[in-house]
Amino acid sequence: MNDSEFKTLAWADMKVVWIASDRIEETISFYEREQLDGFILSPLFGYKREDLDFLSSTPDVRCLVLLDSKKRDIDSICQLNKLEYLSLDGNKQPIDFSKFPVLRGLWTDWHAKLTTDNLPQSLEILRLDGFNPKSKSLNELRELKKLEDLTFVKSTIEDLDGIQKYPNLHRLVLAYMRNLSDISTLGEGKNKKLTYLELGNCKKLSDYSPIGNINSLVECVIDKCGPIPSLTFMKDLPKLTDFRFLDTKVLDGDMTPLMKSASLRGTAFTNSPEYSHKEKEVKSFLDGRK
């Protein structure tokens, strides 16, 4: 095969190659020749086998992305002790994460057989889809001192109790959290490095004032969430440069906090006849600062 026929993809700070079950040897040769970091595979892109036996010949793989691992035998993954990034889409099998002592990034679906007690302390990035703990909080997740980037999608948690265990968190994304109603622990002063916060489709949220205590915050996105009583919490965010609230109502209608913020440089919001200013008016004002 010509090298141009192989498709590569950037994943985090690494580079992986698509592998198909009918050209495993050729792809491994390309992987070695180009000194790539790992593989990405999906039945939609040619990998039809249920096993991952080819990994036995590539023990130095640093990045592995499985876009459909629901019925796949993933036992072979556990031999990859140099693995730094692992993505398991649709996985329903138990896996011993302690087998990956240098794992930096993990993207996976949560399920009843998946324990998070063995997550390695090396983790810097974690995304859990469908996280459904009995405590309805983050208390069941182990402490991860190096964790910088945390994402939950479609989790059943009701509050963020336990987030204090991640003092080095820089980025937090909470999406499609239908039961999340309390984010008060964000304002307890433990998360002094958080620069990016994204709340999406969290319809039960009503008190956003704790965000005002995250004085390290640079960018905040609130999309399709419960109504915001007021934007006055912005006055306590000295580093905030970008604040977007889309399809999320501001009850008092006062947009002046956006213009009173000395640090804000960009915004986006859904217009309402009840608001004091239109989006284009606020943007024009902010553009005048640049």
N, C-alpha and C positions, 0 to 999 in steps of 0.2 A: 504493500500500500504506500501511496505517496503521503508524506507527512502532512500535507495540506488537508488531507481527508480526515484527520483527527481533530476533534473539537475540544477546546479547553475552556475552562471557566475559572474566574477568580472567586475564591471563597475566603472571606476574612482577609488575612494577609498571605494566603497561599494560592497555589494554582493546581487545579485538578483536571483530569482528562475523562471524557465520557468513555465508558467501556461497554461493549456489546458482547453477548455470549458467543457469537460466531467469529469473533476476532480477538480473543483474549490474549493470545501469545503476541500478536502484532502490537496490541495496545500496551502491554507490559514493556515490550522492547522500546516503544516510543517514550513511555514514562521514564524508563531508565536513561535513554539517550538524551532526553531533554531535561533530565534532573528535576522532574516535577515532584509535587508533594503528595499526590494521592489520586483517588478515583471518585467519580460520580456515576451512579447507575440508576436506571429505571426501566421497567418493562416497556414503557412507552417509547423508549429510545434504544431498544434492542437487547436489553439484558433479560433473557427469558428463564434462566436457570434459578432454582430455588436456593442452591448452595452458593457460598462465597469461597470455595476451595482455592481459587486462584490467589487468595491473600497469603497462602502459605509460602508462596514464592516471592512475596514482596513484604517481608517482615518490618521494613523500615518506613512503611507508610505513615505519614504524619497527618493526613486529612482524608476522611471518608464520608461521603454523602450518599445515603440511601433514600431515594425519593418514594419508595414503596417497599416497606420492610414488614408488612403485615403477615405474610405467609413465608417469609424468607428465613432460612436457617442462619442465624447470626452468630453461632458458636465460634466461627472462625475469627470473628472480630477480637475476641478476648486474647489472642496471641499478639496483638499489635501494641506492645508496651511502649512504643514511641509515639503513639497517636496523640495529637494535640487538638484536633477538631473532629467532632463526630456529630452527624445529623442523621436521625432515625425517624423518618416520616412514617406514621401509621404503625409503629412498632407496638405489639401486644405481648411481647415476650419479656421475661425477667432478664436482667443483665447485671453483672457484677462490675460496677464502675471502678472499683478499686484496682482492677486489672490495668487501668490506664493512669499511671502515677504522674504523668506530665500533661494530662488533658487540660486544655485551656478553654475550650468552647464546646458546649453541648446543646443541641437542639433536639428535643424529643417529645413524644406524646406521653402523658402520664396515664397510668392504668393501675389497677389494684395490685398487680404482681410486681410493679416497679417500686423498689425501695430507694429512697433518696439518702438513706443513712450512710451509704458507701460512696457518695460523691467525693471525688478527690479534692484535697485542699488547694490544688493548683488551679482550680476553675476560676476563670475571669469573666466568662460569658455563659449565661444560662437562660434557655427558653424552655418553658414547660407549657404544653397545650393540654387543656382539660384537667388541670390540677384540682383534685377534689378531696382535700384532707378532712378528717373528722372534726378537727378543731375549728374549721372554717376561717383559719388565719394562716400565717406563715410559720407558726411555732413548730410545726412538724418538719420543716426544712432544717438541715443541719447548718451550723455556723460555717461560713466560707469567707475567710479573712481577705482573700484576694479578689473576691467577686466585684466587678466593676459595672457589668451590664446585665440587667435582669428583666425578662419579659414573661408575662403571663397572658395567655389567650384562652378565653372561654373557661376560666376557673370559677369555682363556686365559692371562693373565699368572700367573707363579709366585711373583713377589716384587714388592716396591714400590720396587726400586732405580730412582732417577730422581725420586722424589717430592720430593727435596731441592730441585728446581728451582722449587718453588712455595712460597716462604717466607711468602706472605700467605694461605695456605689456611686458611679458617675451618671448612669443612664437607667431610667426605669420606665417601662412601657406596660400599661394595663389595658387590655382590649377585650371587648365583649364580655365584661364581667357583670352579669345580670344581677348578682346579689351584693356587689360591693357598695356599701353605704357609708363607710367610716374610713377616712384617711387621716385621722387625727395624729397617729403616730409619726407621720411624716414631719410633723412640726415639733418633735421633742428634742431637737438639737443633736441627734446622733448622726444624721446624714449630712455631714458638713462638706461633702465633696460632690453632691448631686448637682449636675449642670443641665440635665435634660430630663423632662418629665412629659409623658404622653398618656392621656386618658381618652380612651375611645369606646363609645357605646357602653358607658357605665351609667345607666339610666336612674339608678337609685341614689346617686350622689346628690347632696343638697348643701353640704357645708364645705366650702373650698378655702376657708380662712387658714387652715394649717399650711397651705402652700406659701403663705406669706412669711412663714418662719424658715423657709429654705433659702437663706440669704446667699447661697452659692449658685442659685438657679440662673441659667443663661437663656434657656429656651423652654417654652411651655406650650403644649398643644392640648386643647380640650375639644373633642370632636363627638358630636351626637350624644352628649351626656345630659344628666339632670340639670335643671336650671341653676344658674349662678346668682345668688342674691345680690351681690355687688362686686365690683372690681377693686374695691378699696384696699384689698390685701396687697395689691401691686406696690403700694408705697413703701413696703418693707423689703423690696427686692432690688438691691442696688446694682446687681449685675445683669438683670434681665434685659436682653436685647431683642428677643423675638417672642411674641405672644399671639397665638392663634386660637380662636374659639369659634368653631364652625357648627352650624345647626345646633347651637346651644344658647338658650335664652339667658339674657342678663335682666333680672327682674326689676331692678330700679332704673334701668335704661340709661344710666349715666356712663358715658364713654370718656369723660374728662380725665379719669385716672390714667388712660393710655397716653394722653398728652402731657400730663403732669410728671410722668416717669422720666427722670433725667437720663436713664440708660437706654430706654426703648428706641429701637431703630426700625423695627418692622412689625406689622400686624396683619391679620386677616380675620374677618368675622362676617357672619351672615346678617345683612341689614334688616332692620325692623323699623316700622313707622314710630314705634315707641321710644327709640333711642335718641339721645341728644345730638348725635352726629352720625353721618353716614361713613361707611368704610373709606370711600375715596377722600373724604374730608380729613379723616385722621391720617391716612397714608400721606396725603399732601403735606400735612403739618410735619410729620416725621421725616419726610424726604427733605424738608427744608433744613433739617439739622445736619444732614450728611455733607 
